[in-house]
Amino acid sequence: MGGLLVDRTLEGGVMNLIHVGVGLEEKPSGLLHWTAHDKHLDIKVEEYDSFGETAITLTLPKIKKV
């Protein structure tokens, strides 16, 4: 399932945040630790080559409803 950013001008900043936050310059995958609305999430990030371009898959954890 793919998605697009509503504001394309944010794309570079978001990609840089993910790349640096996970340490993808040293390894092809890792965890991005994210806090939103007082919830701490560990987002699995995998970087791979797709037709000569870098692509990233984000796997979000399932959030249990209370």
C-alpha positions in Angstrom: 0.0 0.0 0.0 1.6 3.3 -1.1 0.9 6.8 -0.1 1.7 10.3 -1.2 2.6 13.3 0.8 0.0 16.0 0.4 2.7 18.7 0.3 5.5 17.5 -2.0 7.8 20.2 -0.6 8.0 18.2 2.6 9.3 15.0 0.9 13.0 15.8 1.2 12.8 16.8 4.8 10.8 13.7 5.7 13.2 11.4 3.9 16.2 13.0 5.5 14.6 12.7 9.0 14.0 9.0 8.4 17.4 8.4 6.8 19.4 10.1 9.6 17.0 9.0 12.5 17.4 5.3 11.6 21.1 5.5 10.5 20.5 4.2 7.0 23.8 5.6 5.9 25.4 2.7 7.8 22.8 -0.1 7.3 19.8 -0.9 5.1 17.2 -1.2 8.0 16.5 -0.2 11.5 14.0 1.3 13.9 12.7 4.9 14.0 11.6 5.8 17.5 8.7 8.2 17.3 6.5 9.9 19.9 3.1 11.3 18.9 0.2 12.2 21.1 2.0 10.7 24.1 2.4 7.3 22.4 5.9 5.9 21.7 6.2 4.0 18.5 9.0 1.9 17.0 8.6 2.1 13.3 10.5 -0.6 11.3 12.3 1.0 8.3 13.8 -0.9 5.4 15.7 0.8 2.5 16.0 -0.9 -0.9 16.7 -0.2 -4.6 13.7 0.0 -6.9 14.5 0.4 -10.5 17.7 2.4 -9.7 16.1 4.7 -7.1 16.1 4.4 -3.4 12.9 3.3 -1.8 11.9 3.0 1.8 9.3 0.7 3.4 7.8 1.8 6.8 6.1 -0.8 9.0 4.0 0.8 11.7 3.2 -1.2 14.8 -0.4 -2.1 15.6 -1.9 0.1 18.2 -4.1 -1.5 20.7 -7.4 0.3 21.4 -8.2 0.8 25.0 
